[in-house]
Amino acid sequence: MFTLSSPLLLLLSLSLSFREVFPLPSYGGHGPTEPVYELGPVISTNFPDPCIVEYKGMWYSFATSTTNSGVVTNIQIAQSTDFKTWNVILNSDGTERDALPTAPAWVNMTAPNTWAPDVVQVDDGTFVMYYSATTLQDSTKHCVGAATSKTILGPYRPLPNSLFCPLAQGGAIDADGFKDWTRKSSGWGYGDGKADDSGWKNWHGGNHNWGKDNTWGIGWGSISPKWSEGGYTGQRYVSYKVDGNSIGHGGICGNTVAPIVPTPILLQAVAADGVTPQGTTYTLLDNNGVSDDGLVEAPSLVKSASGEYVLFFSSGCYSTPNYTVNYAVSSNGIKGPYQRKGPLLVTGDDGLFAPGGADVLWDARHIVFHADLGNTSAVRQMYVGEIQVTWDGTVLI
């Protein structure tokens, strides 16, 4: 155990089985707390850069492309009824179901390389998938695209043009959708400072009967998707990484030889459809040079029940033991500045090697990430866990 002074804390018990931790006071002193844990691998095959979605009592994860017996799956899908036991979804012939079976014309499909999907539901009920793919303009670089579906399993139909494609800066990868909700809904779980802390169990179990009006207590997965992702309506954003290490000057992951190229995590407002950019792009974080192996990536932005913004990200080169799950916090709004408070997971924690590529649900509690099988990135397996964001001034690991 060690202690750090911090306005916002992330707690994670690192264990390949459930580990109870000393109960902590929840935000505002309301309600009990639940154990935090890490569990896995819950998918033992190659399932890199997973994202997490909860919809109508089911858990879903989408992951980077893979090839099995010569068959390419652009975007993998897995599902779970309890968040702990997962199955990759297969077709009737035993091949993996592909959430994005058809790529748009801008994607270079001679060497398919579709990375790091994220799926959100927008206010009209449509599901939007963000993904990265190599571009025909330059096969050494990726751009961010989007695809939509009326159902969570797809198939997702791609938009004809890329969303973000700054090729002169190295391209773009690792897009993550976020809604800056304006009114918090039920389903936040213990310690959200509201009287209806029991609402989490009803929502999570798929029994969406709070007996309340349509302006409070409607949670994600209920009647109106306007309450999706933590609360009612709100500005939507996409965060993503400018892949500057793809034009670096050499070294680990191409960017540890001076001069170090920027790899900023950017924030772009989008319209209610989730795919139409609006206004100015803001930089949330950049690499700290060689100490980060010249990169930060895999952003996942959440807003805590109390209104703090937490940016999860990875630093270090993915194919080395330097890869981490990290996080930074802003107490001054979504644009920051963000102060690093991590790392949260590093090589050696409970035998993990190169943990990274994390995604955190809007509840700022459920997390998925990958870690290498053995000490090679050829197979990156999915892990799950629950974290806590609290205000008691201590970080316990």
JONOR-V979982 format. One record per pair of residues at least 4 apart in sequence whose ideal C-beta (glycine too) atoms are under 6 Angstrom apart, sorted by the first residue. I is the first residue (numbers start at 1). GAP is how many residues later the second one is. If there is no record, write none. Layout:
I&GAP, I&GAP
This chain:
1&395, 3&391, 4&391, 6&335, 7&324, 8&300, 8&321, 9&381, 9&386, 10&317, 10&334, 10&377, 10&379, 11&25, 11&377, 11&385, 12&24, 12&332, 12&375, 13&6, 13&8, 13&23, 13&24, 14&24, 14&335, 14&336, 15&4, 15&23, 15&335, 16&334, 18&19, 19&18, 20&15, 21&15, 23&10, 24&9, 24&366, 24&368, 25&4, 25&367, 26&5, 26&7, 26&164, 26&165, 27&164, 27&166, 27&279, 27&364, 28&165, 30&163, 31&159, 31&160, 31&166, 32&158, 33&157, 34&156, 36&350, 36&351, 36&352, 37&348, 37&349, 38&347, 39&45, 39&345, 40&343, 41&340, 41&342, 42&44, 42&340, 42&342, 43&4, 43&35, 43&43, 43&338, 43&339, 44&337, 46&20, 46&333, 47&16, 47&335, 48&15, 48&16, 48&322, 48&332, 49&14, 49&15, 49&67, 49&308, 50&11, 50&13, 50&318, 50&332, 51&11, 51&66, 51&67, 51&308, 52&9, 52&307, 52&309, 52&314, 52&316, 53&7, 53&66, 54&5, 55&97, 55&166, 56&165, 57&149, 58&21, 59&21, 59&24, 60&19, 61&17, 61&307, 62&13, 62&15, 62&37, 62&55, 62&57, 63&13, 64&51, 64&52, 65&9, 65&47, 65&49, 66&7, 66&10, 67&5, 71&24, 72&40, 73&23, 73&25, 74&24, 74&26, 74&40, 75&24, 75&25, 75&42, 76&20, 77&12, 77&20, 77&22, 78&8, 78&10, 80&5, 80&6, 89&8, 90&4, 90&6, 91&4, 91&6, 99&55, 99&57, 100&47, 100&56, 101&54, 103&4, 103&6, 104&54, 104&56, 106&29, 106&56, 107&26, 108&26, 108&28, 108&31, 113&21, 114&17, 114&19, 115&17, 115&58, 116&16, 116&58, 117&12, 117&14, 118&12, 118&58, 118&59, 119&8, 119&10, 120&8, 120&57, 121&6, 121&104, 121&107, 122&4, 122&6, 122&152, 123&102, 123&103, 123&149, 125&100, 126&22, 127&22, 127&25, 128&18, 128&20, 128&146, 129&18, 129&27, 130&16, 130&45, 131&14, 132&10, 132&12, 132&41, 133&12, 134&5, 134&8, 135&8, 138&29, 141&26, 141&30, 141&105, 142&29, 142&31, 143&19, 143&22, 143&28, 143&29, 144&19, 144&20, 144&28, 144&31, 144&96, 145&13, 145&17, 146&13, 146&17, 146&129, 147&9, 147&10, 147&11, 149&5, 149&7, 164&8, 164&76, 166&6, 166&76, 167&4, 169&73, 169&75, 170&73, 170&74, 170&76, 170&77, 171&72, 171&75, 172&68, 172&70, 173&68, 173&70, 174&66, 174&67, 174&123, 174&124, 175&63, 175&65, 176&63, 176&123, 176&124, 177&61, 178&59, 178&123, 179&50, 179&55, 179&57, 180&54, 180&55, 180&154, 181&49, 181&50, 181&53, 182&51, 182&52, 183&48, 183&49, 184&47, 185&33, 185&34, 185&42, 185&46, 186&10, 186&13, 186&24, 186&31, 186&33, 187&12, 187&13, 187&16, 187&32, 187&33, 188&4, 188&117, 189&11, 190&7, 192&113, 199&4, 199&11, 200&4, 201&4, 202&5, 203&16, 208&14, 210&7, 212&4, 212&5, 218&4, 218&6, 218&9, 220&8, 226&6, 226&7, 227&5, 229&133, 230&132, 236&34, 236&38, 237&30, 237&32, 238&30, 238&32, 239&26, 239&28, 239&60, 239&62, 240&26, 241&24, 241&56, 242&22, 244&17, 244&18, 244&19, 245&8, 245&9, 245&10, 245&18, 245&49, 245&50, 247&14, 248&6, 248&7, 248&13, 249&8, 250&7, 251&5, 251&6, 252&4, 252&41, 252&65, 253&40, 253&42, 253&64, 255&5, 255&6, 255&39, 255&40, 256&34, 256&37, 256&38, 260&29, 260&34, 262&24, 263&24, 263&32, 263&33, 264&19, 264&22, 265&19, 265&20, 265&31, 265&34, 266&15, 266&17, 267&15, 267&17, 268&9, 268&13, 269&9, 269&10, 270&4, 270&6, 270&7, 271&5, 271&7, 282&53, 284&27, 284&52, 284&54, 285&11, 285&43, 285&53, 287&5, 287&7, 287&8, 287&9, 288&4, 292&4, 292&23, 293&23, 293&24, 293&29, 296&17, 296&19, 297&17, 298&15, 298&16, 298&59, 299&14, 300&12, 300&59, 300&60, 301&10, 302&8, 302&58, 302&62, 303&6, 304&4, 304&60, 304&85, 308&23, 309&21, 309&25, 310&17, 310&19, 311&17, 311&27, 312&15, 312&46, 312&48, 313&13, 314&42, 315&9, 315&11, 316&6, 316&7, 316&8, 317&5, 318&5, 318&59, 319&58, 321&26, 321&33, 323&31, 323&33, 324&19, 324&22, 325&19, 325&20, 325&30, 325&31, 325&33, 325&44, 326&16, 326&17, 327&14, 327&15, 327&17, 328&10, 328&11, 328&12, 329&10, 329&12, 330&6, 330&8, 345&4, 345&10, 347&6, 347&7, 352&19, 353&18, 353&19, 353&22, 354&18, 355&14, 355&16, 357&12, 357&13, 358&9, 358&11, 359&9, 360&7, 361&5, 364&25, 365&21, 366&20, 367&18, 367&20, 368&16, 369&14, 370&10, 370&12, 371&12, 372&4, 372&5, 372&8, 373&6, 373&8
